Amino acid sequence: MVMPAFVLYLLVMAFPIILSIMLSVSNYSGGRMFGGEKWGFAGFSSYVRVFTDPWFWNALKNNVYIVLISVFGQLPLGFIFAYFIYSKIVRAPSFWQGVLYVPNIISVIVVGLLWQVIFSPHGPIAEIVNNIHASSFQRQLKAIFDGAGGFSLSDDVIKKILHVAGPSGQAMFSNPVPELKDLLASYAGQPISEIYTALSNLFVQKWSPAFLTRTDIAMLPVLFVILWMYTGMYLILFLANMQKIDPQIIESARIDGANEGQVMRYIILPALSGTIVNSAILAISGSLSSFALIFAMTGGGPSRVTEILSIYMYNNAFLGRPNFPLANAISLIMVLISVVLIVLTKAVEKRYGGKEE
Amino acid sequence: MSELIRETKLQKALAAVGRGAVYMVMSLFALMTLYPIFWLIMNSFKTTREFQVSQLAFPKAPTLQNYVEAWKMGDFGLLFPNSVLYTLGATAGIIFLSLMAGFAFAKLRSRATKPIYNSFVIGILLTTQTLMIPLFLEVNLLGLYNTRLAVLLVYIGAGLPIGIYLATEYIKAIPSAVVESARIDGAGFFTIFLKIIVPMSVPVATTLAMLNITGLWNEFALINILVSKTELKSLPLGIYKFSGSLSTDYGKQFAALTIGMVPMLLFYMIFRKQITKGVAAGAIKG
């Protein structure tokens, strides 16, 4: 009865691992694996190449960032939200649970592409900032004209406008004061609000959002989206396990005079220690193998700074000239890290396992 | 006495302020969750030009043109049935094989049981995505590249570890006496499985269905390396097509993203309770 499942499992898990071990120490370069071009043992050169490649360390570093945001971002936030709901500080528990879990249900490809647009230099964030700039400029214009008692072409007004327009605005004219005066004169008679709009279109340069194009902080949006996406999952997990706690225990602790903090410290946290540890392991193993979200959102770019191990591996196998030994070496390194984590889980389980019901 | 009352009043005021703050934080998070989705759907009804003029306003003249074009360009008419087949086919396979193996692990003792079961449990943390390169080569080696069979086999194989773990834990709780008495009545293992175990395992089967349907419908990493022919692709692959050269054609891109998002949102609205239960159960792995 186990056989069909086991055979399939070997085919999808065990066989690829064996194949990977073989190919990672070979010089296989694609094509037919048997009967095609001859290939053979090539030593551990692929591993040496991986470990001496700065891009490997860059990818590993990004994976570590993802692990950190998962363990120290998603988990605590999920826990706190779960506690708010559990302790009835907020009403409508299923509403909050339902809403905060929504991002998990959407395809990571959709999430990745959606946030790519949102964070793009032409996206809504840029537009919001541009709108703020434009409206503050128009407010300043209004103040100038109000101060002058209405529409006016006096030198004083022109100079004030140029001052507000800033150096980039002034640079548009070779001889600012008379030229702007001519321009404004051509608007005379039009409603004042249209003059404001025209001037702000002229002077307020479309904000090119520096922080959206900076490569050194390109990981931040990615980390934000990961936090955005998965916090709801840990909320559900923690809440489900909090609800398993016998309410009478908490009730009697309260009667004995325990405050919120003490209930948390001596009842809820110990009861959830196993869940917390399991969630952390889950978050780490999930972070390690994540691929599609970043693949869709940044593709590892700009200029490879958001590459993670799986994308680093993928690109070595499918981008340009395929290097299958190298890609398989990376795959095995990732498997090895997972194995270390599993061993860790078992060790942790032994220590904390007894505390969870 | 009056001091005591004052103190409780102060406490009540503090509690109210705290509650307000909690509501604010959670509302902010909920808004951050829902607004981007709303924004996406709203903009899918704008022409690309209108989107470029204003990304935040409501569409002035809502149009369905984006959907018509995105549906055609993304070949969603082809991909939609594929997604349904892959998702439901693999989910059914995972549930059936998991229950079968779970029954064996929980109720039939043999020397091989324990190590095989442990190997499945190890697989829970060994995500298949890590193995996509050797999997790609293996599928090529077996001549299964660009076949639906490869997608189904890989999906089922990848879903088995957690499926078997949950099924085994669940079936363990079914009293052995039920199985024993059926055996005394002369029923074979397979009859017992179909007539007794399967009907009693509907709750765990539901959990597995929820976990796998939501997971597989959105799966990208594996199918991406298994098929390249359009007529074999699933929706996520089709949507990804809108990221490259088409990414500046926002209207169509947003329509495509919405097409990809809405079926699962509807599924979630209908089965929210079961999905939530499944997530809570499915995550107790490790």
Interface residues (C-beta under 8 A of the other chain):
Chain A: M1 V2 P4 A5 F6 L8 Y9 L11 V12 M13 F15 P16 I17 L19 S20 L23 M33 F34 F81 F84 I89 V90 S94 W96 Q97 G98 V99 L100 Y101 V102 P103 N104 I105 I106 S107 V108 I109 V110 L113 L114 W115 Q116 V117 I118 H122 G123 P124 E127 I128 N131 W228 T231 G232 M233 I236 L237 L239 A240 N241 T275 N278 S279 I281 L282 S285 G286 L288 S289 F291 A292 F295 A296 G299 S310 M313 Y314 A317 F318 F324 A327 N328 I330 S331 M334 V335 S338 V339 L341 I342 T345 E349
Chain B: G18 R19 V22 Y23 M26 F29 A30 M32 T33 L34 P36 I37 W39 L40 Q52 S54 Q55 L56 L97 S98 M100 A101 F103 A104 F105 L108 T113 I116 S119 F120 I122 G123 L125 L126 T127 T128 Q129 T130 L131 M132 I133 P134 L135 F136 L137 E138 N140 L141 L153 V154 I156 G157 A158 L160 P161 I164 F189 F190 F193 T214 W217 N218 F220 A221 N224 I225 L235 P236 I239 Y240 F242 S243 S247 Y250 Q253 L257 G260 M261 M264 L265 F267 Y268 R272 I275 T276 K277 V279 A280 A283 I284 K285 G286
